[in-house]
Amino acid sequence: MSKQFMEDAQGRQVPVSMIKKFDLKRNDLVCSIMERAFAERERLAEFKQRVWEEIQAFVDESAKDSGAKKLGGKKGNITLTSFDGRYKLIVAVNDGILFNEKLQIAKQLIDECIGKWSKNARPELKVLVDDAFNVGKNGLVSTGKVLGLRRLNITDATWRRAMDAITESIQVVSSKTYMRFYERQEDESYKQIPLDVASL
């Protein structure tokens, strides 16, 4: 039984008899293509899940073979290549990080350090710190720059407390698994096969 009414973009019920045939053709084309697009999305999502399970099973088997508990580090990051080096796949788990209120405590402690060292401290250090805590266009500080401060070899007790505060301020708010597939080219470089499975 054919529909007598169709809903338009404003949510109104329009009698099919009043809709132009070419508009109906366009609608049928778009809906048909979108149905296939959704089916491909589901197929790719199933592919991602299946690949993930196969890799995890392989990693577990490899760990047992070598007598280790687990391979790939705590994040699960791993790179696998074919025997001839022609194919390479990379699985990476990236965490989305935000900082809580303890980041402001860290900044106060760092400012205290710089004030204390003002006579002897290099001006580059203050620029580095100010840049790390600079709020960008999206209203957030740079995660990489803030965490980079922890790599500075400074033994001052107040500085160490500031670094501890940075560590305590870290909150993992999301985690995304990336799978990247590569094929080696004639010039020995690897070219990525474009499958956007990270967004699934």
N, C-alpha and C positions, 0 to 999 in steps of 0.2 A: 504493500500500500504506500503510495507516494505521499510525501508531506504536502500539506496545503499551505503551511506557513514556514517562513525561515526567519531567524533572528538576524537583524543587521548589527552593525558595529556599535550602535547606540542602545542596543538591547530591545529594540522594537520588533514586534511580530509583523512581518510583511507577507501578504499573500503571494505565493509562488507565481500565480497568474499575472501579477503586476511587475515581476522582475524580468528584465531583458534577458533574452536567451544567451547573449554573449557574456553577461554577468554570471549566469548560471554555469556556463562552460568554464569561465575563469575560476569560479568557486570549486568546481569539480576537480580541475587540474591541481589547484593549490592543495586541496584536502587529500587528493590521491598521493601527491609527492610527499606531503607531510607525514602521512601514514607510513610510507616507506622509510622516511627519515627517522621516525621514532623506532621502527623495527631495526634499522641499522644501529641506532644508539643502544638498543637493548642487546643486540648481538655483540657490539663492541664491549659493553659492560660485562657480559658473560665471558668474553675473551680475556678481559683484564683479570677477572676473578679466577679463571681457570689457570692463566699464566702465573698469577701470584701463588696459587696453591701448589702448582708444579715446582716452582722455584723454591718455596719453603720446604717442600718434601725433599728436594735435591740437597738443599743446604743442611737439613737435618741428617740426611744420609752421609753427606760429606763429613760432617762433624763427627759422626760415629766412627767413620772410617779412619779419621785422624786422631781419634781419642779425645776430641775437644767437646766442650759443652755446646757451643753455638758459634757459627761464623757470621761475619758481616757487621760486627759491632752492635752496640745496644740499640742503634737506630735501625738496624736491618739493612744498611746500605751495602750493596754488593754489585760487582761487575763480573759478568760471565762472557767468555768468548768461545767461539768454535775452535776446533783443533787447528784448522788452517789459518785462523785469525781473520777470516773473511767477515764473520758476523760477530757483533758485540751487543750485549744488552745490559743496561744499567737499571737497577732498582734503587730508588732513593726515597727515604721517608723524611720529609721536611716538616718541622714543627713551626706553627705560627706563634710568635711570642709577643706578649704585652708586659708592661711593667706596672706594678701596683704602687701604693703610696710610699713604699720604702725607697723608691728611687729618689724622691725628694730629700730624704734623710741622707742618702749617699751623696747627693749634690752639696748639701750643707757641710758634710764632713770634708769633702774634697776642697770646697772653698776655704774651710778652716785651715787645711793643709797649705794651700797656696798662699794664704795670708801669712801663715807662720814662716813659710819659706821665701817670702817675697823678695828678700835681699839676695838670696842665692839661687832662686829658682829661675830656670830658663824661661823666657817669655813664650817660647813655643809650647810649653806645657799648658799654660793658661789657654792659649788658642785651641789646643787639642781638646781640652776639657770643655770649653765653651761650645765648640763645634759638636761634640758628642751629645751635649744636652740641648742643642738647638732644636726647637720644634719646627718640623717641616710643614709643607702646605696641607698635608692631611691631618695635622694636629698631633702627630706622633713624633717621638724622637727616633733616631736611627738605631735600630737594634744592634747592628754590627759595630757601630762606633762606640756605643756604651759598653758592650761586652769586650771590645778591644782594649778598654782601659785596664781590664783585669790582667792583661798580658804584660803590663809595664812592671818592671822589676824594682818596685819601691817598697822598702821594708818598714817605713814609718807606721807606728801603731794606729794612728788615726786613719791613715790611708788604707790600711788593712781592714779596719772596721767599715770604711766606705765600700770597699770591694765586697765584703761580706753582705752589706746591705743591698748591693746590686744583685748579688746571687739570690738573696731572699726575696727580691722584688720580682723575679722572673715568674711569669705565669704562662704556661702552655695553653693556648686557647683553641688551637686546631692542629690537625695533623693530616698531611696529604701525601699519598703515595704516588711517586712518579715512576713511570716505566718508559725508557727510551731505547729504541731499537736502531742499530747502525749497521751499515754495509760498507766494507772497505772499498775504496776507489782505486783506479789505476795508479794514482799518484801517492798511494799508501795512506791517504787521509780517510777519515770515516765520515760518511754522510748519513744524517739521521733520516730514518723512514718516518714521515709525518703521520703519526697516529696520536691524536690528542686524548689519551686515555686518562690523563691526570685529572681532567675536569669531570670525569664520570664518578 
